[in-house]
């Protein structure tokens, strides 16, 4: 008798590191059904597409992945999950090629929901485990992500997060520490703490209570053997003096990399955005990090073309990267998000002007990043292999977020590689292994 072919499953993610963590959590929850996991872009029987809606482009990418899944396997079943679904569940369900839609609050219920929705792919007689499954593996990744919280209590005028993810909810610190320990035991040397607004973490139920994000970081350092942890995007107003001191005192274990979502260099625009700080406060926090932590890399998010943005407002954003306190930018083109206050604001900035301004900021960012990379020459960096480039090329990421070209023989490993930097290129550095 010919054995029954194993059914295949592919997971695809649009958007942030929080989404990437949640994708891996869904994969762990569904592993008990015996699917063979294949890579994104390969034919599969079942596609789980974890979506994003932070920008108009993210919406387009989410819809594109549905079309690509049906092109790769017209007989496949497609499950659309996450933030895009939350904006309009009925519209998402009507999308050609979509079989099941799952909202953010249902992501942890896939083992219960999908067997009844897609009986041809799931064995209904199988006894399910309902135990929470902590993560010990990240598919084809040498670094791992940990979700410490979800949702956000800020109501920025341009953002849908509070609509699609709700208010801030923090995970119990014991769960976080256990999961980090599991990943560390499985060979991961770096874990990235992620969430929508990680800087507001609290855990009053912990013993003793954890009063702030600095307290969580301190507890992780003391309670796990993790080699290094990285902070994902963290709001400027939550970069407290206590956090700066902790990062400085433990720069051997807390990555020297800080990404602060500024959004605009103009105080006028920041006020319209309902951001709770000024450009001066942002620069002061960046300067404090720079002073306390030598060779730290600092990045920022900037939104270009917010309604009413003038040439003077845009010049203020340019001056942030020209200050020398920021090493790179993630530049986003503003797009109206229905349901936000900014969607009703006028005057709108023309698409062509948004494109032109985005190009200017991107060019300034590239120059700043190249300068930061030149500073690495002569430094010895701790690098984790991350991905291959062309045949014979391999790259890794240092603790201070420098892209490093490493010998091909070192590809695909989770261990730390010591590289002494000898030369810099505009978007990576090269060096020699230190034995």
N, C-alpha and C positions, 0 to 999 in steps of 0.2 A: 504494500500500500504506500502510495506517495504521501510523505508527511505534509500536513497543512502548512502553507506558506505563512511566515510571520508577517503580520501587518506592520506597516511603517508609519512613523509620525515625524513631522517636522515642526519646529517652533521658529517663529520669526518675530522680531521685536523692532518696533519703531520708538525712538525717543530716548528717555533718560536712563540713568543707571538704576533708578528705582524700578523702572519697567524691566530692565535686564534681570535684576534680582527676582522679580515676580515671575518672569518667564521660567527661570530655573526652578523656582518653587513649584510651579505648575507641572514642570517636567518630572520632578521628584514625586509629586502626588500621583501622577498618571503612570509611573514606572511599574506599578503593581499589575497593570493590565497586560504586560508582556509585549508592548510595541517595540519594534526596533527603531531607534532614533536615527534619522538621516539628517544631513546638513541642509540648511536653507537653500532653496534653489534646486534641490533634487526632487524627483517624483516621489510622492508620498500618498498613502491612503487617507491620512488625516493631517490637516494643517491647523495649527493653533497660532493665530496672528494677534499679537499683543500690541494694541494701537496707541497712538498719541494724537492729541488735538491742540497742542500748545501753539501751533501756527497753522496757517493755511497750507503750507508745504507739508506739514505732518499729516494733515487730512488726506492730501493727494497721495502721499507715500503709503498710507494705510489702504486706500482704495486700490492702488497699483498692486500691492502684494496679493490681494484677493484675485485680481485678474491673472497675475503670474501663476498663482497656485493652480487655477483651473486650466491654464495653458500647459503647465508641467504635467498635470494629470486630470483630464476632463472628468474622470469618474471619482475624483477625490471628494472628501467632505471637508468643509471649511468652517472653523469656529472663529468668530470675530470677538475679541476680548478687549476690555479696557476703556480708556478715556474717550476715544472716538465714539464708542457705543453710548457712553453716558450723555453725550450732547444731544443725541436724537436716536433713541433705541429703535423706534419704528422705521425710521429711514434706513438705519443700518441693517435691520432685518429684511428690508425689501431689496437690498443690494444684490444684483445678479451674482450668483455663485456662493452666497453666504447661506449656510445651513442652520447655524446656531449663533445667537448673540449672548454674550456674558458680560455683565457690568463689573465694575471694580470690586463692589462688595461681595461678588459671587466667585471671585477668582479661586478662593480656597475651597470651593464646593464642587469643582469639576468632577471628582470621582463619583459624586452623588448625582450630578445633573446629566452628564454626557451619556451614560449607559441607557437612560430612558429616551434621550433625544436621538441617539444614533445606535440603535440596537444591533445593526448589522456589523458594527465594528467592535462591540463590547460583548463579552460573555456575561449575560445576565445572571447565570448561576454561580458566578465567582463570588466568593465571600470576600468582602472588602475590609480593609483595615482603615479605621477612622482615626488612627493615631496621628498626631501632628508629626510631620516628617521634616526634621532639620536637614539643612543642606550640608553635604560633605564634598560635592563635586560641582564644578561649573564647566559645562560642555565646551571642550576645546579651548579653555582659557587657563592661563597660568597665574592669574590674579582673580580674586573673588570679591563679590559685593555682599554687604549685609544691610538689610533694611532695619533701621532703628525706629522709624516713625513713618506715619502717613498723614496726608492732609496738611492744612495750613490755616492759621487764624488771621493772616493778613488778607486784606481785600484790595489788592492792587487793581487799578482801574482797567488794565489791559489783560488780566489773567483769568483763565477759566478754572484754575486748580481747585478753588474752594467749591466750585459748582460740581466738578466731576469727581473730586476726591474727598470733599467734606472738610470738617475742621480737624485740627491737629489731634492725632492719637499716637501715643508713644508705646512701643513694645515693652514688655517687662524686661528689665536689665538682665535677669537670670537667663532668659531665653537667648538674648543677644550674646552673652558671654559663653553659654553652652555651644551655640552655633559656631562662634569664632574658634572655640577650642576644637570642635570637630573638624573644621577646615584646616586648622593648624596641624592637627594629628594626621591629616591626609596629605600633608606636604605643601600646603599653601603658605608662602612666606609673606604675602601681602593681602590684606582685606581692606576694602574701601567702605567706610560708613556712609550710608546713603539714606535719603528720605526727601520729602519736599522742602522741609525747613528744619534741618537737623539741629541748628543752634538753640532751639527752644526745647530740647529734650528735658524731660523730668520723669522721675519714677518715685513717687511718694510711698509706694508699697514696698520698696526695697528696704533691706535692713543692713546698715542704716539707710535712710532715704537718700536718693540721689536728687540734689536740688537743681542741677543745671548740667549742661552738656560737658563742661569741664569735668564735673564729677563722674560722668559716664566714662570719659576717656581715661581718667585716673584709675577707675575700677577695672577697666579692660587691661590696662598696663599691669596692674597688680595681680589680676586673676587669671591671666592667660600667658602662654609661652609664645604668642604671636611675635614674629620677628619685626614686622612693621605694619602700622595701620595708616591709611590715608583718609583725609577728610574730603568728602565730595563738596560740591558747591555749598557755601555757608554764608548766610546773610551778614552784611557788614556790621550791623548793630549788635550781632551776637558774638563778634570777635572781641571778647572781653580781655581786660588785662590779665585775669587769671588764666584764661585759655592761652594767651600769648606766652606767659611764663611757663605753663606746662609744656607747650610745644618746644620752647627753647631748652628747657631742662631735660627733655626727652627727645631731642632731635635725632638721636640714634634709632628711635622706634616710631616716632610720629613723622611721617613724610614731610619734607620741607617744601610743600606745595600747597598753595591756598588759592582757591577760586572763589571770587567774591562777585555776586550778581549785582553790579552797579545799576545797569539799565540806561542811565543817561548821565552825562557830565554837567547838565544844566540844572540848577536849583529850581528854575521855573517848571521845567518838564518833570522833574522828580516830584514836585508838589502835585502836578496834574496826575501823575502816575499813582499817587498816594503811597509813595515810598517813604519810610520813616527815618530818613537821614538826609544830610546835605552832602554836596561834593566835598566840602572841607572835612567833614567827619570821615568820609570814605578815605580820603588821602591821608588823614592822620592815622587811621587804622592800618593802611598799607605801609606807611612809614614805620609804625611800631613793629610790624612783622619783619620788615626789612632790617631794622636795627637789631632786633633780638635774635634773629635766626640767619646767620651768614649763608649766602648762596641759596636762599629760598627763592622759588619761582612763584610769582603772583600773577594771576589772570583775572579777567573780568568779563561779564556779559554786557553788551551794549545793544539796545534796540534803536534802529535807525528809522526815522520817518513817523514817529509818534505824532498824532494830530496836533497841528499848530507849531511843529518844530521849525524854527527859523534858522537862518544862516548862523546867527549868533549862538543859538542853542547847540547847533551842530559843532561849531567851533569849540564850545565848551567840552563837548565829548571828545573831540580830537586832542584837546589839551591834556586829558587824562592819560592817554597813552604817551604823549610827549613829555609827561612829568618825570619819566624815568623810574616811577614807582610801580608801574605795571608792565609785565613782560610780554603779554599777549592778550588778544581779545577774541571772544566768540561774538561775532557780529550777526544780529538777527534783523531781518527786514520786517517792519511792523505790518501786521495784517489784522483787520477787524475780526474780533471773536464775538459772535452774536451772544448777547446776554451780559456782556461787560459794559461798564460805564464808558470806556473809551470808544466803543463802537458808535456811540451817538455824538462824539465830540467832533467839532469842526474848527478850522478848515483841515481837510485831508491833504497830505503831501502826495504829490504825483508819483506814480510807480517809477517813472524814469528818474526822478530826482532821488527817490529812495535807492534805486540801483546805483546811481552815480556816487551818492554819499557812502553807501556800503562798500563800494570799491575803494574809495579813499581811505576809509577806516581799516579795511583789510590790508591795504598796502602799508599803512603805518604799523599795524600789528606785525606784519611779516618782518619789517625792519627791526622792531623792538625784540622780537623773538630771536632774530639772527644775532643781535647784540648780546642777549642772554646766553646764547649758545657759545659765542666767542669767549665769554667769561669762564667757560668750563675747561678751556685748554689748560692743562697742568693739574686739573683736579682728578681725584680718584673717585669714581661714582659706583654705587651699588645698583646693579641692573638686574631686572628680571626679563627673560626672553618673552616677547609678546607676539610677534608675527613675522612672517617671511615676506620679502619683496620679490624682486626678480630672481631667477634661478641663481643660486650661490649667494644670495643676500639674506640677512636676518637682522631684525631689529629688536631692541628691548627698551624698557622704560626704567629710568633711574628714580630714586626716591624723590628727587626734586623735579620730576616730570620732564626730563630731557630724553629725547629720542636718540638712542645710541645704536650705531651699527656694530654688530658683534659677529665673531666668527660663526660660520654656518654650522660647524660641529656642535655649537652650544644651543642650537635651536630646540624649542619644544620642552625646555626644562623649567621647573618651578624654583630651582635653587637660585641663590644670589650669586651673580658674577661680578667680580671686581674689575673695573675697566679704568685705566689711566688714559684720560682724553689727550690726544695729540693734535687733532685738527677739528675744525668746525666747518660745517656747510650751512646754508640758509635754514634747512629744516631738520638737520640731524648732526651728530658729532661722531667721530671715529676715535678709536684708541687701541691700546694693547691690553690683553688680560694680565692681571696681576696675580701671580701665583703665591 
